[in-house]
Amino acid sequence: MSPTATGPTHLTPAQTVEQSGFSLDTLRYYERIGLLGTVERSHTGHRRFTPHDLDWLMVLRCLRDTGMPIAEMLRFAELVRSGDGTFAARLTVLEQHDAQVEAQIAHLREQQELIPHKIDFYRSVLADGPGAD
């Protein structure tokens, strides 16, 4: 690795795993299906990730963690690789995903309202002692 003023120009797979939070198997899978693109290799064939790769992995982590399906992530990745002329299409993908995330959050909030009632119920049963109906 050649260090720069802001850090290394290449990261080992282990460093990339540590910094991205993805497993090595996931990194290999993402590379194989085309989400990650072509990862540079050293002269010995070892993967060498760049800071740009790590930035892209952070985008993928966000999309995955917010429930974007792999097929939609692939579509977004293809748009990104297609260049600046796809900004409008990328915006549409992200706006649609954001709306889905908002809907999911609203649904979870509605469902969460039941939980404190059940907590109160079980606390009252426990406070009344075993065997109380």
Buried (B, 14 or more C-beta within 10 A) or exposed (E): EEEEEEEBEBBBBEBBBEBBEBEEEBBBBBBEEEBBEEBEEEEEEEBBBBBEBBEBBEEBBEBBEEEBEBEBBBBBBEBBEEEEEBEEBBEEBEEEBEEBBEEEEEEEEEEEEEEEEEEEEEEEEEEEEEEEE
